[in-house]
Each structure stands twice: as structure tokens, then as C-alpha cells.
Amino acid sequence: MKNYLSQFLKRGLIGVAFGPVILAMIYGIIGATNPTVMLTPGEVCRGILSVSLMSFIAGGVPFVYQIERLPYLTATMIHGVALYLDYLIMYLANDWIPRSTGPLVRFTVIYALGFVLISVIVYVSIRRNTRKLNEKLHAAKRA
């Protein structure tokens, strides 16, 4: 258990480094494309703190894949639900999405489709790399 907490903290600290950088790029794009949008210092501070926390959690959660007794699908589900709740709570807390049914459903559908697509791509890539490695090991055994 202690090792899992350590993994979560290490990965989270790596992840937290990227959140504010991405937020700065988003704020820069908003400023360049819509100069009439003005953010108060409070909104900027809340955005930085929120994105830092989101990044910490998003960076740390993949530790679930290190838990060997968890099947890959279970770990993926835990990862997906944790990220969904992380994003949803922060988006709602910062009023980045409206608190009404339509936007919440759209957010959920887009998140689910994106997460499933990325998960399938990762899974196929891991399977392909594992197959290639196994073929090399079998070839080395025969030699």
C-alpha cells in the first residue's frame, strides 16, 4: 500500500508540472482569438490552482496499472472514472461548463468516446509490442 501511495505521489508531481503550462497556452489562445475576454486575477489564480490539482490527480491515477492483481480492464475503468470525476468536479467548480443537463451529457459523451478511443489505441499498441517481444524471445530460444 505504501508503494502505491508513493507511486501516486511521484506520478502526480510529474503531472502537476504540465497543467499550468497547458493552462497558459489555453489562456494565450483565448487572448489571441478573443481579446474582449478579460479574466480577473481571482479567475486566473483559481484556474492555476484547479489545473494544478487536476494535473496532479491525472498524473497520479495511472498507478492503478502497477497493481498486479488488478485486471487491465478493471484498472482502466478505475482510471477512467477517476479522471472523469476529477475533470467534472473541477470544470463545475470553475464554471467551465454550465450546470445543466445538455452540456453535462455532451461532456460525458465526449469524455467517454475520447477515453475509450485512447484506451483501445494503448491496448492495441501494448499487445503488438508484447507479441513482437515474445516472437523475439522464442526465436532466441530456438537459436
WOTALIN-V535919 format. One record per residue. RES is the residue in three letters. PHI is phi in degrees with one decimal (NA if undefined). D_FIRST is the distance of its C-alpha to the first C-alpha in Angstrom with 1 decimal. Layout:
res:RES phi:PHI d_first:D_FIRST
res:RES phi:PHI d_first:D_FIRST
//
This chain:
res:MET phi:NA d_first:0.0
res:LYS phi:-62.1 d_first:3.8
res:ASN phi:-65.5 d_first:5.4
res:TYR phi:-66.4 d_first:5.1
res:LEU phi:-63.1 d_first:6.4
res:SER phi:-62.2 d_first:8.6
res:GLN phi:-61.9 d_first:9.9
res:PHE phi:-60.1 d_first:10.7
res:LEU phi:-64.8 d_first:12.5
res:LYS phi:-61.6 d_first:14.3
res:ARG phi:-66.2 d_first:15.4
res:GLY phi:-63.6 d_first:16.4
res:LEU phi:-66.7 d_first:18.5
res:ILE phi:-67.6 d_first:20.2
res:GLY phi:-63.6 d_first:20.9
res:VAL phi:-65.5 d_first:22.3
res:ALA phi:-69.1 d_first:25.0
res:PHE phi:-90.0 d_first:26.6
res:GLY phi:-57.3 d_first:26.9
res:PRO phi:-62.8 d_first:29.7
res:VAL phi:-66.0 d_first:31.5
res:ILE phi:-65.2 d_first:31.7
res:LEU phi:-62.0 d_first:32.7
res:ALA phi:-61.0 d_first:35.4
res:MET phi:-64.9 d_first:36.7
res:ILE phi:-64.0 d_first:36.9
res:TYR phi:-61.5 d_first:38.7
res:GLY phi:-64.4 d_first:41.0
res:ILE phi:-65.3 d_first:41.8
res:ILE phi:-60.9 d_first:42.5
res:GLY phi:-64.0 d_first:44.7
res:ALA phi:-75.9 d_first:46.6
res:THR phi:-94.7 d_first:47.2
res:ASN phi:-144.2 d_first:47.8
res:PRO phi:-66.3 d_first:49.0
res:THR phi:-81.5 d_first:49.9
res:VAL phi:-78.2 d_first:46.3
res:MET phi:-120.0 d_first:45.5
res:LEU phi:-105.5 d_first:42.1
res:THR phi:-78.9 d_first:42.1
res:PRO phi:-56.7 d_first:40.1
res:GLY phi:-65.0 d_first:37.9
res:GLU phi:-65.4 d_first:37.2
res:VAL phi:-65.3 d_first:36.4
res:CYS phi:-62.9 d_first:34.0
res:ARG phi:-62.4 d_first:32.3
res:GLY phi:-62.9 d_first:32.1
res:ILE phi:-63.5 d_first:30.5
res:LEU phi:-65.8 d_first:27.9
res:SER phi:-64.9 d_first:27.1
res:VAL phi:-67.8 d_first:27.0
res:SER phi:-64.2 d_first:24.7
res:LEU phi:-66.3 d_first:22.2
res:MET phi:-59.4 d_first:22.7
res:SER phi:-66.8 d_first:22.2
res:PHE phi:-61.9 d_first:19.0
res:ILE phi:-66.1 d_first:17.5
res:ALA phi:-62.4 d_first:19.3
res:GLY phi:-74.3 d_first:18.1
res:GLY phi:-84.1 d_first:14.4
res:VAL phi:-57.9 d_first:14.2
res:PRO phi:-61.0 d_first:14.9
res:PHE phi:-59.3 d_first:11.4
res:VAL phi:-59.7 d_first:11.4
res:TYR phi:-72.7 d_first:13.8
res:GLN phi:-85.0 d_first:11.4
res:ILE phi:-79.7 d_first:9.7
res:GLU phi:-63.7 d_first:12.4
res:ARG phi:-81.7 d_first:12.8
res:LEU phi:-88.5 d_first:13.7
res:PRO phi:-62.3 d_first:17.4
res:TYR phi:-56.0 d_first:18.7
res:LEU phi:-63.4 d_first:20.7
res:THR phi:-64.8 d_first:17.9
res:ALA phi:-61.2 d_first:15.8
res:THR phi:-65.2 d_first:19.1
res:MET phi:-65.2 d_first:19.8
res:ILE phi:-61.0 d_first:16.6
res:HIS phi:-58.3 d_first:17.4
res:GLY phi:-63.2 d_first:21.0
res:VAL phi:-67.3 d_first:20.6
res:ALA phi:-62.8 d_first:18.3
res:LEU phi:-65.7 d_first:20.9
res:TYR phi:-58.5 d_first:23.8
res:LEU phi:-64.9 d_first:22.7
res:ASP phi:-56.9 d_first:22.0
res:TYR phi:-66.5 d_first:25.5
res:LEU phi:-60.1 d_first:27.3
res:ILE phi:-61.9 d_first:26.3
res:MET phi:-68.3 d_first:27.2
res:TYR phi:-62.9 d_first:30.4
res:LEU phi:-69.9 d_first:31.5
res:ALA phi:-62.9 d_first:30.8
res:ASN phi:-98.6 d_first:32.9
res:ASP phi:58.0 d_first:35.5
res:TRP phi:-80.7 d_first:35.1
res:ILE phi:-133.2 d_first:35.8
res:PRO phi:-65.7 d_first:38.1
res:ARG phi:-90.6 d_first:36.9
res:SER phi:-139.5 d_first:39.0
res:THR phi:-58.3 d_first:38.6
res:GLY phi:-55.2 d_first:40.1
res:PRO phi:-62.6 d_first:37.9
res:LEU phi:-67.6 d_first:34.7
res:VAL phi:-65.8 d_first:35.6
res:ARG phi:-60.0 d_first:36.6
res:PHE phi:-58.7 d_first:33.3
res:THR phi:-63.8 d_first:31.3
res:VAL phi:-65.0 d_first:33.5
res:ILE phi:-63.0 d_first:33.5
res:TYR phi:-60.8 d_first:29.7
res:ALA phi:-61.0 d_first:29.2
res:LEU phi:-61.8 d_first:31.9
res:GLY phi:-62.7 d_first:30.5
res:PHE phi:-66.0 d_first:26.9
res:VAL phi:-63.3 d_first:28.2
res:LEU phi:-60.7 d_first:30.6
res:ILE phi:-64.1 d_first:28.1
res:SER phi:-63.3 d_first:25.6
res:VAL phi:-65.1 d_first:28.5
res:ILE phi:-60.0 d_first:29.6
res:VAL phi:-64.2 d_first:26.2
res:TYR phi:-61.4 d_first:26.0
res:VAL phi:-62.8 d_first:29.6
res:SER phi:-63.3 d_first:29.1
res:ILE phi:-63.8 d_first:26.1
res:ARG phi:-61.4 d_first:28.1
res:ARG phi:-64.1 d_first:31.2
res:ASN phi:-65.3 d_first:29.5
res:THR phi:-64.5 d_first:27.9
res:ARG phi:-61.7 d_first:31.3
res:LYS phi:-62.6 d_first:33.0
res:LEU phi:-64.6 d_first:30.7
res:ASN phi:-63.2 d_first:31.2
res:GLU phi:-62.0 d_first:34.9
res:LYS phi:-64.7 d_first:35.0
res:LEU phi:-66.3 d_first:33.1
res:HIS phi:-66.1 d_first:35.6
res:ALA phi:-65.2 d_first:38.5
res:ALA phi:-68.6 d_first:37.4
res:LYS phi:-65.5 d_first:37.2
res:ARG phi:-70.3 d_first:40.8
res:ALA phi:-76.9 d_first:42.2
//
